[in-house]
Amino acid sequence: MGRTGDEALPQRLLAVATRLFAEKGFEKTSVQEIVEAAGVTKGAMYHYFAGKDDLLQEIYERLLRTQRERLEATMAEAQPVARRLHGAAGLSEDFSLAGAYARLRTVRFADGPEEVHKNALARHELRWQASARQDIRA
């Protein structure tokens, strides 16, 4: 995504975009508002992201990666299967799938392009299914 020298800049852009998309909606948030709130130029943003769609895509990807990592950690615990499934469903204090979905819904509510949402969720689902099939075989 960017140069190793300034990893804080893409993080800041993502944080600002997430907040603005949740507050104002995707369509009502301009690139100018994002860069002003992040304290950077449009050129700096375009160095890391192709545009608003790319920012939203990365927000989804990061959220889904975090969710998957948490699910995998829950399923890898040395607990009975029922307890791990309970945890994976977000029914334990250690892992809250409900919280991840709430964050996802907040971003989804931002009325971004439908294709971005569908593509991010489809890729996540395919990775999860492949991982589950591998676990079943093991």
C-alpha positions in Angstrom: 0.0 0.0 0.0 2.7 2.6 0.8 6.2 3.2 1.6 7.6 1.8 4.8 8.8 5.3 5.9 5.4 6.7 6.6 3.1 3.9 7.7 1.3 6.4 10.0 -0.2 8.3 7.1 -2.3 5.5 5.6 -3.5 4.6 9.1 -4.5 8.2 9.7 -6.4 8.4 6.4 -8.2 5.2 7.2 -9.1 6.3 10.7 -10.4 9.7 9.4 -12.3 8.1 6.5 -13.9 5.5 8.8 -15.1 8.2 11.2 -16.4 10.5 8.4 -18.1 7.7 6.5 -19.9 6.6 9.7 -20.9 10.2 10.6 -21.9 11.5 7.2 -22.2 8.5 4.9 -20.0 7.5 2.1 -21.6 9.5 -0.6 -21.8 12.7 1.4 -18.1 12.6 2.4 -15.7 14.2 -0.1 -12.1 13.4 -0.6 -11.4 17.0 0.3 -13.0 16.6 3.7 -11.0 13.4 4.3 -7.6 15.0 3.5 -8.4 18.2 5.4 -9.4 16.2 8.5 -6.3 14.0 8.1 -4.1 17.1 7.6 -2.6 15.9 4.3 -2.9 16.8 0.6 -5.0 15.0 -2.0 -1.7 14.0 -3.6 -0.6 12.3 -0.4 -3.9 10.4 -0.2 -3.8 9.4 -3.8 -0.2 8.1 -3.2 -1.7 5.4 -0.9 -5.3 5.1 -2.1 -6.9 5.4 -5.5 -9.9 7.2 -4.1 -12.8 6.9 -1.7 -13.8 3.5 -3.0 -10.3 2.2 -2.2 -10.4 3.6 1.3 -13.7 1.9 1.9 -12.4 -1.3 0.5 -9.4 -1.2 2.8 -11.6 -0.4 5.8 -13.7 -3.5 5.1 -10.6 -5.7 4.5 -9.1 -4.7 7.8 -12.3 -5.3 9.7 -12.8 -8.7 8.1 -9.1 -9.7 8.7 -9.5 -8.8 12.4 -12.7 -10.7 12.6 -11.1 -13.8 10.9 -8.1 -13.6 13.2 -10.3 -13.5 16.3 -12.4 -16.4 15.0 -9.3 -18.5 14.3 -7.9 -17.7 17.7 -11.1 -18.7 19.3 -11.3 -22.0 17.3 -7.7 -22.8 18.1 -8.3 -22.7 21.9 -7.9 -25.9 23.9 -11.6 -25.9 24.8 -14.4 -28.3 24.0 -15.9 -27.8 20.6 -19.2 -26.5 22.0 -17.4 -23.8 24.0 -15.3 -22.7 21.0 -18.4 -22.5 18.8 -20.0 -20.4 21.6 -17.0 -18.1 21.6 -16.9 -17.9 17.8 -20.6 -16.8 17.8 -19.6 -13.9 20.0 -21.1 -15.3 23.2 -18.1 -14.9 25.4 -16.4 -11.9 27.0 -13.1 -12.8 25.3 -14.4 -12.5 21.7 -17.3 -10.3 20.6 -18.4 -11.1 17.0 -21.3 -8.9 17.7 -19.0 -6.0 18.2 -17.2 -6.7 14.9 -20.6 -6.9 13.1 -21.7 -3.7 14.7 -18.6 -2.0 13.4 -19.2 -3.5 9.9 -22.8 -2.3 10.0 -21.6 1.2 10.9 -19.4 1.3 7.9 -22.0 -0.4 5.7 -24.6 2.2 6.8 -22.3 4.7 5.2 -24.0 3.9 1.9 -20.8 3.1 0.0 -20.8 1.5 -3.4 -22.6 -1.8 -3.2 -19.9 -3.6 -5.2 -17.3 -2.8 -2.6 -19.4 -4.3 0.1 -20.3 -7.4 -1.9 -16.7 -8.0 -3.0 -15.2 -7.6 0.4 -17.7 -9.9 2.1 -17.5 -12.5 -0.7 -13.7 -12.6 -0.4 -13.9 -12.9 3.4 -16.5 -15.7 3.1 -14.4 -17.6 0.6 -11.3 -17.4 2.8 -13.3 -18.5 5.8 -14.8 -21.5 3.9 -11.4 -22.6 2.7 -10.0 -22.3 6.3 -13.0 -24.3 7.7 -12.5 -27.0 5.0 -8.9 -27.3 5.9 -9.7 -27.6 9.7 -12.2 -30.3 9.0 -9.7 -32.3 7.0 -7.1 -32.0 9.8 
